[in-house]
Amino acid sequence: MSELHVVATIPAKPEAVDALRVALRALVAASREEEGCLAYDLYESAATPGTFVTMERWTSQQALDVHMQSPHIAEALAAADGQLSGDIAIHPLVPMS
């Protein structure tokens, strides 16, 4: 089975950027320790500061499903509650080339 690539965007309210940055860094550290995680990187958009982007690689859909049920995802979602300027968008990617 081929790797699964995922991009997620997380738009923070201006007053929540610093707190969300801390919560997302903790999420990244814990996610990198998961079985099935090949890469998990966090970026902040230079075009839209306060919009965070994760770029992830997983061994399988099952590994991603386990990740989505992990305590650190629950903690990050709790930290983001009421702190977002829009919806979190999760994009599993299909290779085109």
Secondary structure, DSSP 4 states (H G I P E B T S, - for coil): ---EEEEEEEEBPGGGHHHHHHHHHHHHHHHHTSTTEEEEEEEE-SSSTTEEEEEEEES-HHHHHHHHTSHHHHHHHHHHTTTBSS--EEEEE----
